[in-house]
């Protein structure tokens, strides 16, 4: 019974992590110096910033086991302020590298051209 419960949590967490998308900092003065996710050398130490409206620490810990050179700095932004805060930093050098979006937010940001699917 406990195994099934943990398996369900792991599956839900994995889905949440897979639903995470990277931001393209359009118009940012530093955007040319950032590597795209496809060009990243995963053997080098890398640090990325992840914004979400709920903690994703268990998923981050699991990913850390697979990618020990990857450091994820998570910033939990309250759900009520999430879109406003994200809108204010997109296109600047303060934009997060990754963002975990509620399904209802995805279309808006895809339409704006400011997201890249992992």
C-alpha positions in Angstrom: 0.0 0.0 0.0 2.8 2.5 1.0 4.7 1.6 -2.2 1.8 2.4 -4.4 1.4 5.8 -2.6 5.0 6.6 -3.0 5.0 5.5 -6.7 2.0 7.8 -7.3 3.8 10.7 -5.7 7.0 10.0 -7.8 4.9 9.8 -11.0 3.1 13.1 -10.2 6.4 14.8 -9.3 8.0 13.6 -12.5 5.1 14.9 -14.6 5.4 18.2 -12.8 9.1 18.4 -13.5 8.6 17.4 -17.2 6.0 20.1 -17.5 8.6 22.7 -16.6 9.6 24.9 -19.5 12.6 27.1 -20.0 12.3 30.8 -20.6 13.8 32.5 -23.5 14.9 36.0 -22.2 13.8 37.8 -25.3 15.2 41.3 -25.5 17.6 40.7 -22.7 21.0 42.3 -23.1 22.6 39.1 -21.7 20.6 36.7 -23.8 23.4 36.2 -26.4 25.7 35.0 -23.7 23.4 32.3 -22.4 23.5 28.9 -23.9 20.4 27.2 -25.0 19.4 24.1 -23.2 20.4 22.0 -26.3 23.9 23.4 -26.3 24.6 23.0 -22.5 27.5 20.9 -21.5 26.0 18.7 -18.8 29.4 17.5 -17.7 30.3 21.0 -16.5 28.9 22.5 -13.2 25.8 24.4 -14.1 23.4 26.5 -12.0 19.9 27.3 -13.1 17.1 29.2 -11.4 13.6 27.6 -11.3 10.5 29.6 -10.4 7.4 27.7 -9.2 4.4 28.4 -7.0 4.9 25.3 -4.9 8.0 23.5 -3.7 9.5 21.0 -6.1 12.4 20.0 -3.8 11.7 16.2 -4.0 11.8 16.4 -7.8 15.0 18.5 -7.7 16.6 16.0 -5.4 15.8 13.2 -7.8 17.2 15.1 -10.7 20.3 15.9 -8.7 21.0 12.2 -8.4 21.0 11.9 -12.2 22.8 15.2 -12.9 25.2 15.8 -10.0 26.8 18.8 -11.8 23.5 20.6 -12.0 22.5 23.0 -9.2 18.9 24.3 -9.2 18.1 27.4 -7.2 14.3 27.2 -6.6 12.3 30.4 -6.0 8.8 29.7 -4.8 6.5 32.6 -5.9 3.0 32.8 -4.3 0.4 31.6 -6.8 -1.6 34.8 -6.5 1.4 36.9 -7.7 3.0 34.4 -10.0 1.9 35.8 -13.4 2.5 39.4 -12.4 6.0 38.8 -11.2 6.9 36.6 -14.2 5.5 39.2 -16.6 7.6 41.9 -14.9 10.9 40.0 -15.4 10.5 38.4 -18.8 12.9 39.9 -21.3 15.3 41.1 -18.6 18.4 39.6 -17.1 16.3 38.8 -13.9 14.2 36.2 -15.7 14.5 32.7 -14.4 16.1 30.0 -16.5 13.1 27.6 -15.9 9.6 28.0 -14.7 7.0 25.5 -13.6 3.7 26.7 -15.0 0.1 25.8 -14.2 -1.4 24.4 -17.3 -3.7 27.4 -17.6 -0.7 29.8 -17.9 1.2 27.9 -20.7 -0.7 29.1 -23.7 -0.3 32.8 -22.8 3.5 32.4 -22.6 3.8 30.2 -25.6 1.8 32.7 -27.7 4.2 35.5 -26.5 7.2 33.5 -27.8 9.0 33.7 -24.4 9.0 30.0 -23.7 11.0 27.1 -25.1 9.9 23.6 -24.4 12.4 21.3 -22.8 
